[in-house]
Amino acid sequence: MIYLLMISFALFPLAAGITTIYILGKTKLSKLLFLFFIFTSFWQIDVSFLYACEFFSNSVIEFLFQLFRFGSIMLAPTLFSVIYTAINQTQMVESRMVKYTVNKMTVITLYIWSTFVYLIGWSQKGIQSFELVKSQGPIKAGFLYPVYGDWSWIFNFNLFIFIIITVLSLALSKKLKESETKTFVFYFIIIVTVGYCIGILNMIKSYLLLPSSIAVLFLSIGILIPVIRMHQKIIAKMNNALLDQKEFLHKIIDMNPSYIYAKSQDGKYTLTNQAYGLLFGVNSEELIGNFEMDYNPDLDMAKQNIRLDHQVLSTLEEKHIPENEIMDSQGNKRWIQTVKLPIISSGDKQVLSVATDITQRKINEKKREWEALHDPLTGLPNRRAFHQDLIEQIKLAKLTQESIAVIFLDLDRFKIINDTLNHENGDLLLKKVAERLSKADDKRVTDFSVYRLGGDEFTFILSSVTKDETTIFVKRILNIFKKSFTLKDHELFVTSSLGISLYPMDGDQSDVLIKNADIAMYSSKESGRNSYSFFSQEMNDNYQEKMVLEKALRKALHSNELKIVYQSKMDIDTNSIIGMEALLRWESSELGMISPAEFIPLAEETGIILQLGDWVLKSACLQNKLWQEMGYTPIPVSVNISLRQFYDGNFVESVMNILKETNLAACYLDLEITESISMANINSVISTLNELRAIGVSISIDDFGTGYSSLSYLKKFPINNLKIDRSFVRDITSNSENRAIVKTIISMANNLNLDVIAEGVETEEELKFLKANGCMVVQGYLFSPPISGEEFERTFLEQHNEPATT
């Protein structure tokens, strides 16, 4: 009976080992602990066989005792293996002791030594024999007790090694950083030490081998308690980590600007983030456990969401909603992009919805769409919108059999205004023009659209109109410009030129209507500006001719078809030449001789005048310098400057560069400008004239009396000469009005200390009248028409200015 009782104690460590595996799982540490418990169980089985005399023979008992004795012997290396595993599974402070003592080699060495000790037990030098002990007292039982041989000291030395391992393990356990493992290892070593010490008492016969049973029971329960405590600490730590992670994830979700929520199958919220709560104007926690219908101000959207959520839960397929418009708690419209995902957890189905706010993207898209079709300066639809709308209007007009009017509007002399008043004022003017044009509706014409194509070009599309209604509309537009425009420091009167083409009379395609309206607009400009013109075939013919002329003029710049002729300026008193005017002539190889009155306005209109003007100025200065170098008496050369040239931002710099390049002294250059330059910005004009005077250039007002309002500004202009226009000189002897104008101009020039020059003098009577009234310098056919440089040299320079002798 005692044998059965003692061997039953072997079940305790087995149960403890299985419990450890169950609690800790199949880790290296739990497996080693399980092995330790197995060896502990074998230790108890080993001792129990000594009480098995009733069941087995002595020889069988001796064999079984020697066989199972490895249980107690292997406890020491297994203890160290547990320490080694704990050290490797946790972070430790580096030390030489750890490096040289805790390694695989040490573990293997201990197991080899323990195997050697175990094998010694099979020899008679280890265990010599067994003696039967008859116990007295309350427990009367016989048991075998081993009699040790000569090498039994090895068993005692093995005990010493166990003590060393125990002390070393205790020292190493203090270096463990992980608190749970450190505490477990510490208690494990203490319990094993105490248990092993109890078991050693088996060496005292009078204790009847009972200490081993007590030790096994102590080890089983004692080790299992710290295992359970370590497991509890690990679980608590894991739970805390999970709580921390949950809180961290919740913060991340709350910080996410997207609208995030999860719903259960019954439609109640199980998860919401802060952004989603703010969408409804509540704290996100308030939504948990409630329905969307109770909070979403947009009930239609709420119903749609509920329907989509049910679809996701029933199909278990994710759903993407690229765009959706919603209303927030403040009544603001927002655009969202949503993804709905099914989630299955512990058998429960939920739907997770993540909606990204794309409101700003939609605003940017609409802004880009608006910018693509609108002029950023005026806010009017742009060229692209004009072309698109015209194409659509033509399609509609074909179905309704109605007419369309396309109107092109161009501001007169806008470039001059823009250059003289600066671009800021030019932009402000365009804005004010756009405002007026947008309000140009009439009782008869209300269905119209206005566009800005760029620069000072505006267009209209009038739908379902007749020619008469269109005429009324364009007259209203012209009336809009009768009132002045107030800019920052300027009050400005601006006029416009309009051209109209009608669908289907002037074309049934958008590009044709556009081209014809453009042609009609240029016809209005040629007619004197501030007017309108309907397209006609005659205009188209003129336009084609103009295109041919423009092409030929551009070619003329590079093919030596242009030349300069000179007309003398004569002093009436001395009958001698005192200056010359350089004039441009063009003989085209294809079109023949072209009048300046025909190609100069075209050059102005197309901008070619800038190249032409520079070429004339440079050529005249170069020729004048050449004649001076040939020894002729120096005289100034006059060059006509167009408005386009004068208002070019680099005009003064260009004059200076040409004088420097040709090496002509500035006093021998006279620039002739028209009085109409004062129409835009008088201060800018005076500034430019002062710059020219500062470098020594002479300034003349050409065609005086034919301009706009420069008489009131004349005294402010830093000029040298006034040139009386030939239209006043002609018929001066027979036309009293001309005589009065010429006398007035001469008198005014004298009072302002200006020289006066009369143009177009053709008769002796005209010459006498001018001389009698104080005009002493003239030019005209009476003395010479404009002639080539070679003729001018022979006719005037050689005859009137003999070369200087050396």
C-alpha positions in Angstrom: 0.0 0.0 0.0 2.8 2.4 0.8 4.3 1.7 -2.7 1.0 2.7 -4.3 0.7 5.8 -2.1 4.2 6.9 -2.9 4.0 6.2 -6.6 0.7 8.2 -6.7 2.7 11.2 -5.7 4.5 11.0 -9.0 1.2 12.1 -10.7 1.5 15.6 -9.0 4.5 16.8 -11.1 3.0 15.3 -14.2 -0.2 17.3 -13.6 1.8 20.4 -12.8 3.8 20.0 -16.1 0.6 19.6 -18.2 -0.9 22.6 -16.4 2.2 24.7 -17.2 2.0 23.8 -20.9 -1.7 24.7 -20.9 -1.1 28.0 -19.1 2.0 29.2 -20.9 1.5 27.5 -24.2 4.2 25.6 -26.1 7.1 27.9 -25.5 10.7 26.9 -24.9 10.4 27.9 -21.3 7.2 25.9 -20.7 8.7 22.8 -22.5 11.7 22.9 -20.2 9.5 23.3 -17.1 7.5 20.3 -18.3 10.7 18.4 -18.7 11.7 19.4 -15.2 8.4 18.1 -13.9 8.9 14.8 -15.8 12.3 14.4 -14.1 10.7 15.2 -10.8 8.0 12.6 -11.4 10.7 10.1 -12.3 12.5 10.9 -9.1 9.4 10.0 -7.1 8.9 6.8 -9.2 12.5 5.9 -8.6 12.1 6.2 -4.8 8.7 4.5 -4.8 10.2 1.3 -6.3 12.2 0.8 -3.1 8.8 0.0 -1.4 7.7 -2.4 -4.2 9.0 -5.6 -2.4 5.4 -6.9 -2.3 5.1 -6.6 -6.1 8.6 -7.2 -7.5 11.6 -9.2 -6.8 14.7 -7.5 -5.4 16.6 -7.8 -8.7 13.7 -6.1 -10.6 13.5 -3.3 -8.0 17.3 -2.8 -8.2 17.0 -2.5 -12.0 14.1 -0.2 -12.0 15.7 2.0 -9.3 18.9 2.4 -11.3 16.8 3.0 -14.5 14.7 5.8 -13.2 17.4 7.4 -11.1 18.2 9.8 -13.9 15.1 11.8 -12.8 16.8 13.2 -9.7 20.2 13.5 -11.4 18.9 15.5 -14.4 17.2 18.1 -12.3 20.4 20.2 -12.0 21.1 20.6 -15.8 17.4 21.1 -16.4 17.3 23.9 -13.8 20.2 25.6 -15.6 18.5 25.1 -19.0 15.5 27.0 -17.6 17.8 29.9 -16.6 19.6 29.8 -19.9 16.3 29.9 -21.8 15.0 32.8 -19.7 18.1 34.8 -20.3 17.9 34.3 -24.0 14.2 35.2 -24.2 14.7 38.5 -22.3 17.0 41.4 -22.6 20.0 41.3 -20.2 22.7 43.7 -19.1 25.9 42.6 -20.9 28.5 41.1 -18.5 31.4 38.7 -18.8 29.7 36.4 -16.3 26.7 36.0 -18.6 28.9 35.6 -21.7 31.2 32.9 -20.3 28.8 30.9 -18.1 25.4 31.1 -19.8 25.7 29.4 -23.2 24.8 26.2 -25.0 28.2 24.7 -24.2 27.6 25.0 -20.5 24.2 23.4 -20.8 25.6 20.5 -22.9 28.5 20.0 -20.5 26.1 19.8 -17.5 23.9 17.2 -19.3 27.0 15.2 -20.3 28.2 15.2 -16.6 24.8 14.2 -15.3 24.7 11.4 -17.8 28.1 10.3 -16.5 26.8 10.4 -12.9 23.8 8.4 -14.0 25.9 5.7 -15.6 28.1 5.4 -12.5 24.9 4.4 -10.7 24.8 1.2 -12.8 28.2 0.0 -11.6 28.9 -1.6 -8.2 31.3 1.2 -7.5 28.4 3.6 -7.6 25.7 1.5 -6.0 27.2 -1.7 -4.5 24.0 -3.4 -3.2 20.6 -2.9 -1.6 19.7 -3.8 2.0 16.3 -4.5 3.4 15.2 -2.1 6.1 12.4 -3.1 8.5 10.8 0.0 9.8 9.4 0.2 13.4 6.8 2.5 14.9 3.5 3.6 13.5 4.6 2.7 9.9 5.7 -0.9 9.8 7.0 -1.6 6.3 10.1 -3.0 4.7 12.0 -1.2 1.9 15.2 -1.5 0.1 18.0 1.0 0.7 21.0 1.4 -1.6 24.4 0.7 -0.3 26.9 3.0 -2.1 30.3 1.9 -3.4 33.8 3.4 -3.8 32.7 6.0 -6.3 29.7 7.2 -4.4 31.5 10.5 -3.8 30.6 11.4 -7.4 26.9 11.6 -6.2 28.0 13.9 -3.5 30.0 16.0 -5.9 26.9 16.2 -8.2 25.1 17.6 -5.2 27.8 20.2 -4.9 27.4 21.1 -8.5 23.7 21.6 -7.9 24.5 24.1 -5.2 26.8 26.0 -7.5 24.2 26.0 -10.2 21.6 27.3 -7.8 23.8 30.1 -6.5 24.8 31.1 -10.1 21.2 31.0 -11.2 20.2 33.3 -8.4 22.9 35.7 -9.4 21.8 35.6 -13.0 18.2 36.0 -12.3 18.8 39.5 -10.8 20.2 40.7 -14.2 16.9 39.9 -16.0 15.1 43.0 -17.1 11.7 41.6 -17.8 10.0 41.8 -14.3 7.5 38.8 -14.8 10.3 36.4 -15.9 12.7 37.7 -13.3 10.3 37.1 -10.5 9.3 33.7 -11.7 13.0 32.6 -12.2 13.9 33.9 -8.7 11.0 32.0 -7.0 11.6 28.9 -9.2 15.2 28.7 -8.0 14.3 29.1 -4.4 11.5 26.5 -4.6 13.7 24.0 -6.4 16.5 24.5 -3.9 14.2 24.0 -1.0 12.6 21.0 -2.6 15.9 19.5 -3.5 17.2 20.0 0.1 14.0 18.2 1.4 14.7 15.3 -1.0 18.3 15.0 0.2 16.9 13.9 3.6 16.2 10.6 1.9 19.8 9.8 2.8 18.6 9.4 6.4 17.2 5.8 6.7 15.0 6.7 9.7 12.9 9.1 7.5 11.7 6.1 5.5 12.3 7.7 2.1 9.3 10.0 2.8 11.3 13.3 2.1 11.3 12.6 -1.6 7.5 12.5 -1.6 7.3 15.7 0.3 9.8 17.3 -2.0 7.9 16.2 -5.1 4.7 17.6 -3.8 6.4 20.8 -2.7 8.0 21.2 -6.1 4.8 20.5 -8.0 2.7 23.0 -6.1 5.5 25.5 -5.3 6.6 25.8 -9.0 3.1 25.9 -10.3 2.2 28.9 -8.1 4.8 31.3 -9.7 3.9 29.9 -13.1 0.4 31.0 -12.5 1.4 34.3 -11.1 3.8 34.9 -14.0 1.0 34.0 -16.4 -1.3 36.4 -14.7 1.2 39.2 -14.9 1.8 38.5 -18.6 -1.9 38.5 -19.2 -2.3 41.7 -17.3 0.6 43.3 -19.2 -0.9 42.1 -22.5 -4.3 43.5 -21.5 -2.8 46.8 -20.5 -0.9 46.8 -23.8 -4.1 46.0 -25.6 -5.9 48.8 -23.8 -3.1 51.2 -24.6 -3.1 50.0 -28.2 -6.9 50.4 -28.3 -6.6 53.9 -26.9 -3.8 54.7 -29.3 -5.8 53.4 -32.2 -8.8 55.3 -31.1 -6.8 58.5 -30.9 -5.5 57.8 -34.4 -9.0 57.2 -35.6 -10.2 60.4 -33.8 -7.4 62.4 -35.3 -8.2 61.1 -38.8 -10.0 63.8 -40.8 -12.1 61.2 -42.6 -15.6 60.3 -41.4 -15.3 56.8 -39.9 -18.0 54.7 -38.3 -19.0 51.1 -37.8 -22.5 49.7 -37.4 -23.9 46.5 -36.2 -26.4 44.4 -38.1 -29.3 46.2 -36.4 -27.9 49.6 -37.6 -26.6 50.9 -34.3 -23.2 52.6 -34.1 -20.4 50.6 -32.6 -17.6 52.9 -33.5 -17.4 56.6 -34.5 -14.6 59.1 -34.7 -14.5 62.7 -33.8 -14.8 64.0 -37.4 -18.0 61.9 -37.9 -19.5 63.3 -34.7 -18.7 66.9 -35.7 -20.5 66.2 -39.0 -23.7 65.9 -37.0 -22.7 68.5 -34.4 -22.4 66.0 -31.5 -19.7 64.2 -29.5 -18.8 61.0 -31.3 -19.3 59.0 -28.0 -23.0 60.1 -28.1 -23.6 58.2 -31.3 -22.5 54.8 -29.9 -25.5 52.5 -29.5 -27.8 54.8 -31.4 -29.2 55.0 -35.0 -28.1 57.3 -37.8 -31.7 58.5 -38.4 -31.6 60.1 -34.9 -28.7 62.4 -35.7 -28.2 62.9 -39.5 -29.9 66.2 -40.5 -30.1 64.9 -44.1 -32.7 62.2 -43.8 -32.5 61.2 -47.4 -28.8 60.7 -47.0 -29.4 58.7 -43.8 -31.8 56.4 -45.6 -29.4 55.9 -48.5 -26.6 55.1 -46.0 -28.8 52.5 -44.2 -29.7 50.9 -47.6 -26.1 50.7 -48.6 -25.0 49.3 -45.2 -27.6 46.5 -45.5 -26.3 45.7 -49.0 -22.7 45.4 -47.7 -23.8 43.2 -44.8 -26.0 40.9 -47.0 -23.5 40.5 -49.8 -20.3 40.7 -47.7 -18.7 42.7 -50.5 -17.1 46.1 -50.1 -18.8 49.0 -51.8 -17.2 52.2 -53.3 -19.2 55.4 -53.7 -16.9 57.8 -55.7 -18.9 61.0 -55.0 -21.7 61.9 -52.8 -23.1 65.3 -51.7 -24.1 65.6 -48.0 -25.2 68.3 -45.6 -23.4 68.9 -42.3 -25.0 70.2 -39.0 -24.2 73.8 -40.0 -26.2 73.4 -43.3 -23.0 73.4 -45.4 -22.8 71.2 -48.4 -19.9 68.8 -48.5 -18.6 66.2 -51.0 -17.4 62.9 -49.8 -15.9 59.7 -51.3 -16.9 56.6 -49.3 -15.7 53.0 -48.9 -17.9 50.5 -47.0 -16.4 47.2 -45.8 -18.0 44.2 -44.2 -16.3 43.0 -41.0 -17.0 39.6 -39.4 -15.8 39.2 -35.7 -16.8 36.4 -33.4 -19.7 35.5 -35.7 -21.1 39.1 -35.7 -21.3 41.1 -38.9 -20.6 44.8 -38.9 -20.1 47.4 -41.7 -17.1 49.8 -41.5 -17.6 53.0 -43.4 -14.7 55.4 -44.2 -15.6 58.6 -46.0 -13.0 61.1 -47.2 -14.0 64.7 -47.5 -13.3 65.8 -51.1 -15.1 69.2 -50.8 -11.9 71.2 -51.4 -11.0 69.0 -54.3 -14.5 69.6 -55.8 -14.1 73.3 -55.2 -10.7 73.2 -56.9 -12.1 71.2 -59.8 -14.9 73.7 -60.2 -12.4 76.5 -59.9 -10.2 74.9 -62.6 -13.3 74.4 -64.8 -14.3 78.0 -64.3 -10.8 79.3 -65.0 -10.6 77.1 -68.1 -13.7 78.9 -69.5 -13.3 82.4 -68.0 -11.0 85.4 -68.2 -9.2 85.9 -64.8 -9.1 89.7 -65.2 -12.7 90.5 -66.0 -14.5 87.3 -65.0 -16.1 87.1 -68.4 -16.2 83.8 -70.4 -13.0 83.5 -72.5 -12.1 82.5 -76.0 -12.6 78.8 -75.4 -16.1 79.4 -73.9 -16.9 81.6 -76.8 -16.0 79.0 -79.4 -17.9 76.2 -77.5 -21.0 78.4 -77.0 -21.0 79.5 -80.6 -20.9 76.0 -81.9 -23.8 75.0 -79.6 -25.8 78.1 -80.6 -25.4 77.3 -84.3 -26.6 73.7 -83.7 -29.7 75.1 -81.9 -30.3 77.7 -84.5 -30.2 75.0 -87.2 -33.1 73.3 -85.4 -35.1 76.4 -84.7 -34.4 78.1 -88.0 -33.4 81.3 -86.2 -30.6 83.8 -86.7 -27.5 84.5 -84.6 -25.4 87.6 -84.5 -21.7 87.4 -83.7 -20.3 90.8 -82.7 -16.6 91.6 -82.4 -15.6 94.7 -80.3 -12.2 96.3 -80.1 -11.3 99.3 -78.0 -9.8 102.1 -80.1 -6.2 103.1 -79.4 -6.1 100.8 -76.3 -2.4 100.0 -76.7 -1.5 103.7 -76.5 -3.6 104.0 -73.3 -2.1 100.9 -71.8 1.5 102.0 -72.6 1.1 105.6 -71.3 -1.1 105.0 -68.3 0.7 101.8 -67.3 -0.8 98.3 -67.4 -2.4 98.5 -64.0 -4.7 101.3 -65.3 -5.1 99.4 -68.5 -6.4 96.4 -66.6 -8.7 98.6 -64.5 -10.1 100.0 -67.7 -10.8 96.6 -69.1 -12.6 95.6 -66.0 -14.9 98.6 -66.1 -15.5 98.0 -69.8 -16.5 94.4 -69.1 -18.9 95.6 -66.4 -20.7 97.9 -68.8 -20.8 95.4 -71.6 -22.3 92.8 -69.2 -25.2 95.2 -68.6 -25.8 96.0 -72.2 -29.2 94.2 -72.3 -32.0 95.9 -74.2 -35.7 95.4 -74.1 -35.6 93.8 -77.6 -32.4 91.8 -77.0 -32.0 90.1 -73.7 -30.6 86.7 -74.8 -27.0 87.6 -75.3 -23.6 86.5 -74.0 -20.4 88.6 -73.8 -16.9 87.3 -73.8 -13.3 88.6 -73.6 -11.0 87.0 -76.1 -7.9 88.7 -74.8 -6.3 92.1 -74.8 -9.0 94.7 -75.6 -11.0 92.3 -77.8 -14.6 91.4 -76.7 -17.3 89.4 -78.4 -21.0 88.9 -78.2 -23.4 86.1 -79.2 -26.9 87.3 -79.8 -29.5 84.5 -80.1 -32.8 84.6 -82.0 -32.3 88.2 -83.3 -32.9 90.0 -86.6 -30.6 92.4 -88.2 -32.6 95.4 -87.0 -32.5 94.1 -83.4 -28.8 93.6 -83.7 -28.4 97.2 -85.0 -30.3 98.6 -82.0 -28.1 96.5 -79.7 -24.7 97.7 -81.2 -25.9 101.3 -81.1 -26.6 100.8 -77.4 -23.1 99.4 -77.0 -21.6 102.5 -78.7 -23.7 104.7 -76.3 -22.1 102.9 -73.4 -18.8 104.5 -74.3 -20.1 108.0 -74.4 -19.7 108.3 -70.7 -16.1 108.6 -69.4 -14.3 105.9 -67.4 -12.8 107.0 -64.1 -9.6 105.3 -63.3 -7.3 105.9 -60.3 -6.0 109.4 -61.2 -7.5 109.7 -64.7 -10.8 110.4 -66.3 -10.7 108.8 -69.8 -13.0 108.8 -72.8 -12.7 105.6 -74.8 -14.4 104.6 -78.1 -14.8 101.2 -79.7 -15.1 99.6 -83.1 -17.6 96.8 -83.8 -18.0 94.2 -86.5 -21.0 92.0 -87.0 -21.6 88.8 -88.9 -25.0 87.0 -89.0 -25.9 83.4 -89.1 -26.8 82.0 -91.6 -26.4 84.9 -94.1 -22.6 85.4 -93.5 -21.8 81.7 -92.8 -23.1 78.6 -91.2 -19.8 77.5 -89.5 -18.4 79.1 -86.3 -14.9 79.8 -87.8 -16.5 81.5 -90.8 -18.7 83.7 -88.6 -15.8 84.6 -86.4 -13.5 85.5 -89.3 -16.2 87.6 -91.0 -17.1 89.5 -87.7 -13.4 90.2 -87.3 -13.2 91.6 -90.9 -16.2 93.8 -90.3 -14.6 95.1 -87.1 -11.4 96.1 -88.9 -13.6 97.8 -91.5 -15.1 99.9 -88.7 -11.6 100.9 -87.6 -10.6 101.9 -91.1 -13.8 103.9 -91.4 -12.7 106.2 -88.6 -13.4 104.1 -85.5 -16.2 104.6 -82.9 -18.6 102.9 -85.3 -20.0 99.5 -86.3 -20.1 97.6 -89.6 -22.1 94.5 -90.8 -20.0 92.1 -92.8 -20.2 92.3 -96.6 -18.5 90.5 -99.4 -16.7 93.7 -100.4 -15.1 93.8 -96.9 -13.9 90.3 -97.4 -12.3 91.3 -100.7 -10.7 94.2 -99.1 -9.6 92.0 -96.2 -8.0 89.6 -98.7 -6.2 92.4 -100.4 -5.0 93.6 -97.0 -3.7 90.2 -96.2 -1.8 90.1 -99.4 -0.4 93.6 -98.7 0.6 92.6 -95.2 2.4 89.5 -96.5 4.2 91.6 -99.1 5.1 94.2 -96.5 6.7 91.6 -94.2 8.6 90.3 -97.1 9.7 93.8 -98.1 11.6 94.2 -94.8 14.1 91.6 -95.9 14.1 92.0 -99.7 15.4 95.6 -100.1 12.1 96.8 -101.6 12.0 99.7 -99.1 13.9 102.9 -99.6 14.3 106.3 -98.1 13.8 109.5 -100.0 14.6 113.0 -98.8 12.8 116.4 -99.0 14.7 119.6 -98.3 13.8 122.2 -95.7 14.6 125.7 -97.1 15.3 129.0 -95.5 13.3 131.6 -97.4 15.6 134.5 -96.6 18.8 132.8 -97.7 17.3 130.4 -100.2 19.5 127.7 -98.7 18.9 124.3 -97.3 18.8 124.0 -93.5 17.5 120.5 -93.1 15.9 117.5 -94.7 13.1 115.1 -94.0 13.5 111.4 -94.4 10.4 109.7 -96.0 9.7 106.0 -96.5 8.8 104.6 -100.0 7.9 101.1 -101.0 8.1 99.6 -104.5 6.9 96.0 -104.3 8.3 93.5 -106.8 4.8 91.9 -106.9 2.4 94.9 -106.4 4.4 97.8 -107.8 4.6 101.2 -106.1 2.5 101.3 -102.9 1.5 104.6 -101.4 2.6 105.4 -97.8 -1.1 106.3 -97.1 -1.9 102.7 -97.8 0.9 100.7 -96.1 1.8 102.9 -93.1 -1.7 102.5 -91.5 -1.4 98.7 -92.1 2.0 98.7 -90.6 0.6 100.6 -87.5 -2.3 98.1 -87.2 -0.1 95.0 -87.5 2.8 96.2 -85.4 5.2 96.1 -88.3 5.7 99.8 -87.8 8.1 99.1 -85.0 10.6 97.3 -87.3 10.0 99.8 -90.1 10.5 102.8 -87.8 13.8 101.5 -86.4 15.0 100.7 -89.9 14.1 104.3 -91.2 15.6 106.0 -88.2 18.8 104.0 -88.4 19.1 104.4 -92.2 18.5 108.2 -92.0 21.1 108.7 -89.3 23.6 106.5 -91.1 23.2 108.4 -94.3 23.4 111.8 -92.6 26.6 110.7 -90.9 28.0 109.5 -94.1 27.4 112.8 -95.8 29.1 114.6 -93.0 32.1 112.3 -93.3 32.2 113.2 -97.0 32.7 116.8 -96.1 29.3 118.3 -96.6 28.1 120.9 -94.2 26.1 119.1 -91.4 22.3 119.6 -91.4 19.7 117.9 -89.3 17.6 115.1 -90.6 13.9 114.8 -89.6 12.3 111.4 -89.1 8.6 110.8 -88.6 7.8 108.8 -85.5 4.5 106.8 -85.3 2.3 106.7 -82.2 3.1 103.0 -81.8 6.8 103.7 -81.8 6.5 106.7 -79.4 4.6 104.7 -76.8 6.9 101.7 -77.0 8.5 101.3 -73.6 12.0 101.2 -75.1 11.7 104.1 -77.5 14.2 106.6 -75.9 16.7 103.8 -75.3 16.3 102.7 -79.0 17.0 106.3 -80.2 20.1 106.5 -78.0 21.4 103.1 -79.3 20.9 104.2 -82.9 22.8 107.5 -82.4 25.6 105.6 -80.7 25.7 102.9 -83.4 25.7 105.4 -86.3 28.0 107.9 -84.4 25.6 110.8 -85.3 25.5 113.7 -83.0 22.1 114.1 -81.4 21.7 117.7 -82.5 21.5 116.5 -86.1 18.4 114.4 -85.5 14.9 115.9 -85.4 12.0 113.6 -84.5 8.6 114.6 -85.9 5.6 113.4 -83.9 1.8 114.2 -84.3 -0.1 116.3 -81.8 -2.5 113.4 -81.1 0.0 111.9 -78.7 -1.5 114.1 -76.0 -4.8 112.2 -76.1 -3.8 109.6 -73.5 -1.4 110.7 -70.7 0.1 114.1 -71.0 2.5 113.6 -68.1 3.9 110.4 -69.7 4.3 112.3 -73.0 6.1 115.2 -71.4 8.4 112.8 -69.6 9.4 111.0 -72.8 9.9 114.3 -74.6 12.2 115.6 -71.8 14.3 112.5 -72.0 14.7 113.0 -75.8 15.6 116.7 -75.3 18.1 115.8 -72.6 20.1 113.7 -75.0 20.1 116.7 -77.5 17.4 115.5 -80.0 15.2 118.1 -81.6 11.4 117.6 -81.4 8.8 118.8 -84.0 5.1 118.6 -83.9 4.0 117.4 -87.4 0.7 118.1 -89.1 -0.1 120.7 -86.4 -3.8 121.8 -86.2 -5.3 118.4 -87.3 -5.1 116.7 -83.9 -7.3 116.5 -80.9 -6.8 118.7 -77.9 -3.0 119.4 -77.8 -3.5 123.1 -78.1 -4.2 123.3 -74.4 -1.1 121.3 -73.6 1.3 122.8 -76.2 2.9 125.2 -73.8 3.8 122.3 -71.6 5.6 120.3 -74.4 9.4 120.6 -74.5 9.5 121.0 -78.3 11.5 123.0 -80.9 9.3 123.3 -84.0 5.7 123.4 -85.2 5.0 122.1 -88.7 1.9 123.6 -90.4 0.0 120.9 -92.1 -0.2 121.1 -95.9 -4.0 121.0 -95.8 -3.9 124.6 -94.3 -1.1 125.8 -96.7 -3.1 124.6 -99.8 -5.3 127.3 -101.2 -3.9 129.7 -98.6 -4.3 132.6 -101.1 -7.9 131.9 -101.8 -9.3 130.4 -98.6 -9.8 132.9 -95.8 -10.2 130.2 -93.1 -6.8 128.6 -94.0 -5.2 132.0 -94.0 -6.6 132.7 -90.5 -5.5 129.3 -89.2 -1.9 129.7 -90.6 -1.6 133.2 -89.2 -2.8 131.9 -85.7 -0.3 129.1 -85.7 2.6 131.3 -86.7 1.7 133.9 -84.1 1.3 131.2 -81.4 4.7 129.6 -82.3 6.4 133.0 -82.1 4.8 133.7 -78.7 6.1 130.3 -77.5 9.6 130.8 -79.0 9.1 127.9 -81.3 10.3 127.7 -84.9 7.5 127.2 -87.5 7.8 125.2 -90.7 5.2 125.1 -93.5 4.7 121.9 -95.4 3.4 121.4 -98.9 4.4 124.8 -100.4 3.8 124.5 -104.1 3.4 128.1 -105.4 5.2 131.5 -105.2 2.0 133.1 -103.8 1.9 130.6 -100.9 5.6 131.3 -100.3 5.1 135.1 -100.3 2.2 134.8 -97.9 4.2 132.7 -95.4 7.2 135.0 -95.6 5.0 138.0 -95.1 3.5 136.5 -91.9 6.8 135.4 -90.4 7.2 131.8 -91.4 10.8 131.6 -92.7 11.2 127.8 -93.2 9.3 125.8 -95.7 9.3 122.5 -97.6 7.4 121.4 -100.6 7.3 120.7 -104.3 8.1 124.4 -105.1 11.7 123.6 -104.2 11.8 119.8 -104.6 9.7 116.7 -104.2 11.0 113.8 -102.1 14.0 112.4 -104.0 16.5 109.6 -103.6 19.7 110.1 -101.6 21.8 110.2 -104.7 19.6 112.9 -106.3 19.5 114.8 -103.0 23.3 114.8 -102.8 23.6 116.1 -106.4 20.7 118.6 -106.2 21.3 120.2 -102.8 24.4 119.1 -101.0 26.7 119.7 -104.0 25.1 122.9 -105.3 24.2 124.6 -102.0 26.9 123.0 -99.7 30.2 122.6 -101.6 32.5 120.1 -99.9 35.0 121.7 -97.5 38.5 121.9 -99.0 41.5 120.6 -97.1 
